[in-house]
Amino acid sequence: MDVDRIRACFPALDLGVAHFDGPGGSQVPRQVAGAVAAAMTAGLGNRGTTTEAEARTERIVAEARAAAGDLLGTDPRGVVVGRSMTQLTFDMARTLSRSWGPGDEVVVTRLDHDANIRPWVTAAERAGATVRWLGFDPATAELDDLAPLLGERTRLVAFTAGSNLLGTRPDVRRLADAAHEAGALVYLDAVHLAPHAPVDRSALGVDLLACSPYKFFGPHLGLLAGDPAFLETLHPDKLLPSTDVVPERFELGTLPHELLAGVTAAVDFMAGLEPGGGDRRERLLRSMAALEARESALLDHLVDGLRAIDGVTLHGAPARRTPTVLFTVAGHAPVDVARHLADQGVNAPAGHFYALEASRHAGLGDTGGVRAGLAAYTSEEDVDRLVAAVADLR
C-alpha cells in the first residue's frame, strides 16, 4: 500500500501533526471535500424529476445508497440515512420497542459505546422489559459467553463489531447465530470496524448494522443498513405527507444531500486505497483487506514500542482487534498525557470516549485512558513520534 500517495490526499497532514484521533473522526481527503463542494454549487433542489436540480439531487441520494451498499455488503434499498449513528439507533429503538412488554428481555454489552447501549436500555425501561448485561474480561477485553443470557423472551441483542475503547473484535457471526437461535433480532454497531476491515452485513448475519461515514474519511452523518423486506415490517413515527416507502419512511426531514455526495466520494476513496480493477465492491474488498494487514503490522509496532516504556500500561489484550490502543502512564493523569502529546504535535486524546460502561468495567472509572488509533494515513514515523513522546514523560 502506497502510504505516501494516500497521505498526499489529506490536506490536514500538511500541518505536520501525527493524527491518532481517527476513532473519534478521521481526517478528510481532498476528494471528499471536493465532492461536497461540487454538490453544493452544482444546483440542488428537493428530490424529484421535473427539473435538472431535482434530478441531480435524486442521483446523489441514489449514488450514496449504492456506495454504502457496496461498502457494507448490503442491499442499497435498505440503507437509511440519519444525522448520526446515535440518532438512528434511538429512532430504531423507539420503533422496535413498541412490540415489547413486561417479561421481554434485551441484551446489551459492557463493551459497547453508549450509543449502542442507552437507546436500548431507555426503550426497554419504557416498555417494562428487562435489560440483561453481557460483560467482558477486564484483562483481555474479550466478551463473556452470551448463551446464559438468552431465552425465549429475548427480543434483541445489541453488540459491537469493534470496541471503540479497547479495540476488541468479537466473533460477530457466532453471536448473531446464537441470538437468532433464541428468536432475537441483532443490532450491530460497526462504527469502529468499517474504517479498518471488509464488512458484509449479510455474511455477518445481523439484522441491522449502523456506521458513521465520518470515521472512514467522510462527512458527519450516520447510516443504518438492513434487509429492505425486514424494514417493510417496521413502522416508525413520520410526518403524514412524507413517503411511506422504504428506506425513506425512516428518514426524518430533508436529507443532507451535499454530505451524501461526500459519502460516495469517501467509499470510492476507500476502494482506491489499493490499486486494481473490478467493480467497486471487489475493489473495496481488496483495499480493505490490504489496509487491515498493514494496520495490523503497524499496530504491532506501536504496541511493542509502548510496552518497552517503563510505567506504561496497555489495557485489554483481545485476540482479534482493530488498530486501537488504550494506555495509561503511571504518575500521570490521562488528560495530562494527551496534553503533553499534543504539545509534541501528536493527537491522541484521553477519556472514556462514550464507552463509559467499558471504562468502568475495565477498572478505569470515568477517567478512561489515552487512546491511539491508526488510520490509512498513519505512517511508521507517526508511530515512532507517539512512542518517543510518551517515553519523554518518564
NUSEMAR-597414 format. One line per field, with one value per residue (C-alpha): x, y, z; residue number from 0. Coordinates in Angstrom, 2 decimals. Layout:
<nodes>
xx = X, ...
yy = Y, ...
zz = Z, ...
num = NUM, ...
</nodes>
This chain:
<nodes>
xx = 0.00, 1.43, 1.14, 2.81, 0.23, -2.58, -1.18, -0.83, -4.63, -5.15, -4.55, -4.70, -1.49, 0.37, 0.30, 2.75, 0.54, 0.51, -3.16, -4.13, -7.60, -9.27, -11.56, -13.29, -13.37, -10.89, -9.23, -10.82, -9.21, -9.48, -11.71, -14.42, -14.26, -14.34, -17.40, -19.29, -18.36, -19.24, -22.66, -23.40, -22.52, -23.93, -27.53, -29.56, -33.24, -35.74, -35.68, -37.75, -37.67, -39.14, -36.02, -32.36, -31.66, -34.23, -32.86, -29.29, -30.30, -32.09, -28.94, -26.79, -29.02, -29.19, -25.43, -24.78, -27.05, -25.35, -21.91, -22.96, -24.40, -21.06, -19.14, -21.35, -22.27, -25.97, -28.89, -28.75, -32.55, -32.19, -29.71, -31.17, -29.52, -29.63, -27.90, -25.71, -25.49, -26.75, -29.86, -30.60, -30.25, -32.55, -35.09, -34.88, -35.11, -38.35, -39.76, -38.81, -39.80, -43.43, -43.89, -42.02, -43.62, -43.12, -41.28, -39.46, -35.70, -33.00, -29.26, -26.61, -22.88, -20.49, -18.05, -20.09, -20.16, -23.13, -24.87, -25.49, -26.48, -28.54, -31.13, -31.98, -31.91, -34.18, -36.59, -36.71, -37.40, -40.28, -41.75, -41.35, -38.88, -35.80, -32.23, -29.61, -25.93, -23.14, -19.80, -16.20, -12.91, -11.15, -7.75, -8.33, -11.34, -12.99, -16.77, -18.23, -20.43, -23.71, -25.65, -26.65, -28.36, -30.58, -34.09, -37.41, -38.33, -35.10, -36.25, -32.97, -29.23, -27.10, -23.32, -20.30, -18.21, -15.23, -14.79, -14.00, -12.21, -10.30, -10.29, -11.94, -13.42, -15.94, -16.97, -19.99, -21.32, -21.19, -23.01, -25.58, -26.31, -26.80, -29.16, -31.17, -31.48, -33.22, -35.50, -33.93, -33.04, -29.42, -28.30, -24.61, -22.54, -19.98, -18.82, -15.34, -14.90, -15.92, -12.80, -10.44, -11.73, -14.11, -17.73, -20.52, -23.84, -25.32, -22.32, -22.21, -25.82, -27.06, -30.48, -29.43, -25.99, -25.05, -21.94, -20.63, -19.05, -17.01, -14.98, -13.95, -12.93, -16.48, -18.85, -20.65, -23.79, -24.94, -26.00, -28.23, -28.46, -30.99, -32.83, -35.49, -38.05, -37.44, -37.64, -41.00, -42.39, -41.45, -43.47, -41.58, -43.02, -43.19, -44.90, -48.23, -47.18, -43.82, -43.46, -44.03, -41.52, -38.53, -35.95, -37.32, -40.00, -37.18, -35.58, -36.90, -36.92, -34.71, -31.51, -28.09, -27.68, -24.26, -22.93, -24.27, -22.11, -19.24, -20.25, -19.98, -16.58, -15.38, -16.38, -14.72, -11.60, -11.53, -12.00, -8.88, -6.55, -5.06, -4.75, -6.55, -9.60, -13.04, -16.35, -16.48, -17.32, -14.39, -12.05, -13.30, -12.67, -9.16, -8.33, -9.77, -8.00, -4.71, -5.41, -6.27, -2.96, -0.94, -2.64, -2.15, 1.61, 1.71, -0.29, 2.29, 4.98, 3.00, 2.27, 5.89, 7.06, 4.66, 5.31, 9.03, 8.39, 8.56, 5.31, 3.07, 0.10, -1.83, -5.44, -7.02, -5.40, -8.09, -7.16, -8.62, -8.73, -8.98, -5.78, -6.65, -4.69, -5.80, -2.99, -2.15, 1.15, 1.98, 2.07, 0.33, -3.38, -4.53, -5.60, -2.10, -0.54, -2.78, -1.84, 1.86, 1.45, -0.42, 2.45, 4.69, 2.38, 0.79, -3.02, -4.02, -6.89, -7.83, -11.14, -13.73, -14.94, -18.59, -17.71, -18.46, -19.59, -16.42, -14.17, -15.79, -15.82, -12.13, -11.36, -10.60, -13.68, -14.96, -11.41, -10.52, -7.12, -5.21, -6.43, -4.26, -5.99, -4.34, -5.79, -4.94, -2.84, -0.82, 2.87, 5.56, 7.14, 3.88, 4.04, 7.67, 6.75, 3.99, 6.21, 9.04, 6.67, 5.29, 8.82, 9.67, 7.26, 9.37
yy = 0.00, 3.34, 5.32, 8.40, 8.53, 8.18, 10.80, 13.30, 13.31, 14.73, 18.49, 18.35, 16.32, 19.26, 20.87, 18.24, 16.73, 12.97, 12.04, 9.13, 10.55, 8.73, 6.63, 9.89, 11.10, 10.71, 13.39, 14.12, 13.70, 16.35, 14.07, 14.08, 17.80, 18.45, 16.27, 18.08, 21.50, 20.44, 19.22, 22.41, 24.61, 22.46, 23.38, 21.18, 21.05, 18.82, 15.32, 14.79, 14.54, 17.80, 19.97, 19.18, 20.31, 17.82, 15.02, 15.82, 15.61, 12.32, 10.91, 12.00, 10.15, 7.02, 7.01, 7.33, 4.41, 2.32, 3.21, 2.37, -0.92, -1.80, -0.84, -2.75, -5.75, -4.94, -4.10, -0.32, -0.25, -0.89, 1.92, 4.59, 7.99, 9.94, 12.71, 10.22, 6.59, 7.66, 9.30, 6.35, 3.91, 5.89, 6.08, 2.33, 1.54, 3.51, 1.71, -1.82, -1.43, -0.80, -4.56, -5.13, -5.53, -6.92, -10.23, -9.41, -9.11, -7.09, -7.88, -5.15, -5.36, -3.59, -3.35, -1.04, 2.67, 4.11, 4.78, 1.04, 0.73, 3.68, 3.69, 0.05, 0.50, 3.53, 1.80, -1.35, 0.61, 2.46, -0.81, -2.55, -5.03, -6.38, -5.42, -8.14, -7.21, -9.11, -8.43, -8.90, -9.95, -6.74, -8.34, -9.43, -7.26, -10.38, -10.72, -13.25, -16.11, -14.84, -18.12, -17.85, -14.52, -15.78, -17.11, -17.44, -13.85, -12.28, -9.74, -8.08, -8.44, -5.34, -5.54, -4.03, -5.26, -3.37, -1.70, 1.97, 1.96, -1.32, -2.47, -5.86, -7.51, -10.09, -13.08, -11.37, -14.35, -16.63, -14.08, -13.37, -17.06, -17.60, -14.64, -15.81, -19.31, -17.69, -15.79, -12.39, -9.60, -8.49, -4.85, -4.36, -1.25, -1.31, 2.28, 1.28, -1.65, -0.15, 2.08, -0.86, -4.13, -5.51, -5.52, -7.77, -7.39, -10.45, -12.67, -11.42, -12.47, -9.33, -7.77, -4.14, -2.57, 1.02, 3.03, 6.58, 7.87, 10.48, 7.62, 6.50, 9.81, 11.03, 13.72, 13.82, 11.72, 8.17, 5.13, 2.23, -0.86, -3.67, -6.03, -3.98, -6.74, -6.54, -2.74, -3.02, -4.68, -1.69, 1.48, 4.41, 7.78, 10.00, 13.07, 12.50, 13.93, 12.14, 8.97, 5.55, 3.96, 2.10, 3.34, 6.89, 6.19, 6.10, 9.39, 12.46, 15.67, 16.65, 14.67, 16.41, 15.96, 17.57, 15.32, 12.27, 13.24, 13.12, 9.63, 8.34, 10.00, 8.52, 5.00, 5.48, 6.70, 3.60, 1.41, 3.01, 2.54, -0.45, -0.25, -2.77, -3.41, -4.85, -3.37, -1.18, -3.99, -6.03, -3.06, -2.36, -5.91, -5.85, -2.43, -3.12, -6.48, -4.78, -1.99, -4.49, -6.29, -3.06, -1.63, -4.91, -4.77, -1.08, -1.87, -4.48, -1.81, 0.59, -2.00, -3.14, 0.46, 1.34, -1.89, -1.09, 2.11, 1.76, 2.78, 2.37, 0.02, -1.22, -2.06, -5.11, -7.80, -9.20, -11.98, -10.02, -6.26, -3.07, -0.95, 0.80, 1.01, 2.35, 3.07, 4.87, 6.15, 5.73, 9.02, 10.97, 11.62, 10.59, 14.14, 15.37, 12.71, 13.77, 17.40, 16.52, 14.59, 17.48, 19.78, 17.41, 17.51, 14.14, 13.98, 11.09, 12.18, 10.95, 9.88, 7.12, 8.15, 7.41, 3.78, 4.60, 1.11, -0.37, 2.11, 1.43, -2.34, -2.26, -0.52, 2.87, 4.61, 7.68, 8.85, 6.21, 6.39, 7.70, 6.27, 5.89, 4.76, 4.03, 5.00, 4.53, 7.70, 6.70, 6.29, 4.39, 7.76, 8.83, 5.76, 6.47, 10.06, 8.87, 6.35, 8.87, 11.49, 9.03, 7.99, 11.65, 11.55, 9.05
zz = 0.00, -1.09, 2.14, 0.70, -2.08, 0.43, 2.79, -0.05, -0.35, 3.17, 3.44, 7.24, 7.30, 5.76, 9.22, 10.44, 13.14, 13.72, 13.99, 16.22, 16.83, 13.93, 16.20, 17.08, 13.49, 10.66, 8.60, 5.21, 1.77, -0.94, -3.00, -0.33, 0.38, -3.36, -3.86, -1.09, -2.51, -6.06, -4.97, -3.07, -6.04, -8.86, -8.25, -5.92, -5.13, -3.44, -4.87, -7.98, -11.76, -13.02, -13.01, -13.53, -9.95, -8.64, -10.82, -9.75, -6.10, -6.74, -8.33, -5.40, -2.94, -5.08, -5.62, -1.88, -1.07, -3.75, -2.39, 1.16, -0.07, -1.66, 1.48, 3.89, 1.76, 1.91, -0.37, -1.03, -0.86, 2.87, 3.62, 5.91, 6.34, 9.59, 11.46, 13.35, 14.38, 17.81, 16.37, 14.10, 16.99, 19.26, 16.43, 15.78, 19.49, 19.76, 16.73, 17.74, 21.39, 20.52, 20.50, 23.78, 27.16, 30.67, 30.54, 27.33, 27.51, 25.71, 25.86, 25.73, 26.47, 28.82, 25.91, 23.68, 23.01, 24.89, 21.57, 21.34, 24.99, 26.21, 23.37, 24.14, 27.91, 27.66, 25.29, 27.43, 30.60, 28.95, 27.68, 31.02, 29.52, 31.28, 30.33, 30.60, 30.57, 28.83, 30.49, 29.40, 30.92, 32.03, 31.42, 27.84, 26.88, 25.43, 25.80, 28.20, 26.99, 25.55, 25.82, 29.53, 28.85, 26.04, 26.45, 24.71, 25.64, 24.30, 21.75, 20.73, 21.22, 20.60, 20.42, 18.71, 15.80, 17.23, 20.60, 20.15, 23.51, 23.71, 20.10, 20.69, 17.60, 18.80, 16.70, 15.20, 13.28, 16.32, 18.48, 15.77, 15.23, 18.96, 19.17, 16.17, 17.61, 20.56, 18.17, 18.83, 16.45, 16.19, 16.07, 15.24, 15.86, 13.03, 13.52, 14.68, 12.30, 8.95, 8.62, 9.11, 7.63, 5.00, 6.17, 4.89, 6.68, 5.02, 5.80, 9.39, 9.77, 11.51, 11.05, 11.41, 11.11, 11.87, 10.99, 10.70, 7.46, 9.32, 10.79, 7.29, 5.68, 5.02, 6.29, 9.63, 9.38, 10.15, 8.14, 9.13, 6.94, 6.98, 4.67, 2.84, 3.43, 7.17, 7.16, 5.41, 8.55, 10.75, 11.06, 12.61, 13.55, 10.48, 9.09, 7.36, 3.95, 3.89, 1.85, 3.38, 1.00, 2.47, 3.34, 3.18, 5.80, 8.40, 7.31, 9.09, 7.09, 4.17, 3.78, 3.77, 0.02, -0.28, 2.51, 0.70, -2.26, 0.21, 1.34, -2.22, -2.61, 0.69, -0.34, -3.73, -1.95, 0.23, -2.84, -4.33, -1.36, -3.16, -6.99, -9.17, -11.31, -10.74, -9.63, -6.55, -4.14, -5.43, -5.14, -1.63, -0.51, -1.93, -0.48, 2.96, 3.20, 2.34, 4.83, 7.56, 7.03, 7.01, 10.08, 11.94, 11.36, 12.33, 15.47, 16.47, 16.09, 18.27, 20.95, 21.10, 21.42, 24.23, 26.13, 26.19, 28.15, 31.92, 33.61, 30.57, 30.93, 27.89, 28.68, 27.09, 25.01, 22.72, 20.33, 17.42, 17.43, 15.47, 15.31, 18.55, 21.80, 25.18, 27.63, 30.84, 32.22, 35.90, 37.77, 35.01, 34.52, 31.03, 30.20, 31.08, 28.87, 25.99, 26.54, 26.54, 23.30, 21.70, 22.59, 20.63, 17.59, 18.33, 18.61, 20.88, 23.13, 26.59, 28.12, 28.03, 24.55, 25.38, 26.12, 29.75, 30.74, 29.24, 31.00, 34.35, 33.85, 32.92, 36.24, 34.69, 36.07, 34.27, 33.53, 30.96, 29.32, 26.33, 23.04, 19.95, 16.79, 13.45, 10.07, 6.41, 6.52, 9.63, 8.90, 10.76, 11.51, 13.19, 15.44, 16.31, 17.20, 19.53, 21.27, 21.67, 23.08, 25.65, 26.58, 27.27, 30.22, 32.16
num = 0, 1, 2, 3, 4, 5, 6, 7, 8, 9, 10, 11, 12, 13, 14, 15, 16, 17, 18, 19, 20, 21, 22, 23, 24, 25, 26, 27, 28, 29, 30, 31, 32, 33, 34, 35, 36, 37, 38, 39, 40, 41, 42, 43, 44, 45, 46, 47, 48, 49, 50, 51, 52, 53, 54, 55, 56, 57, 58, 59, 60, 61, 62, 63, 64, 65, 66, 67, 68, 69, 70, 71, 72, 73, 74, 75, 76, 77, 78, 79, 80, 81, 82, 83, 84, 85, 86, 87, 88, 89, 90, 91, 92, 93, 94, 95, 96, 97, 98, 99, 100, 101, 102, 103, 104, 105, 106, 107, 108, 109, 110, 111, 112, 113, 114, 115, 116, 117, 118, 119, 120, 121, 122, 123, 124, 125, 126, 127, 128, 129, 130, 131, 132, 133, 134, 135, 136, 137, 138, 139, 140, 141, 142, 143, 144, 145, 146, 147, 148, 149, 150, 151, 152, 153, 154, 155, 156, 157, 158, 159, 160, 161, 162, 163, 164, 165, 166, 167, 168, 169, 170, 171, 172, 173, 174, 175, 176, 177, 178, 179, 180, 181, 182, 183, 184, 185, 186, 187, 188, 189, 190, 191, 192, 193, 194, 195, 196, 197, 198, 199, 200, 201, 202, 203, 204, 205, 206, 207, 208, 209, 210, 211, 212, 213, 214, 215, 216, 217, 218, 219, 220, 221, 222, 223, 224, 225, 226, 227, 228, 229, 230, 231, 232, 233, 234, 235, 236, 237, 238, 239, 240, 241, 242, 243, 244, 245, 246, 247, 248, 249, 250, 251, 252, 253, 254, 255, 256, 257, 258, 259, 260, 261, 262, 263, 264, 265, 266, 267, 268, 269, 270, 271, 272, 273, 274, 275, 276, 277, 278, 279, 280, 281, 282, 283, 284, 285, 286, 287, 288, 289, 290, 291, 292, 293, 294, 295, 296, 297, 298, 299, 300, 301, 302, 303, 304, 305, 306, 307, 308, 309, 310, 311, 312, 313, 314, 315, 316, 317, 318, 319, 320, 321, 322, 323, 324, 325, 326, 327, 328, 329, 330, 331, 332, 333, 334, 335, 336, 337, 338, 339, 340, 341, 342, 343, 344, 345, 346, 347, 348, 349, 350, 351, 352, 353, 354, 355, 356, 357, 358, 359, 360, 361, 362, 363, 364, 365, 366, 367, 368, 369, 370, 371, 372, 373, 374, 375, 376, 377, 378, 379, 380, 381, 382, 383, 384, 385, 386, 387, 388, 389, 390, 391, 392, 393
</nodes>
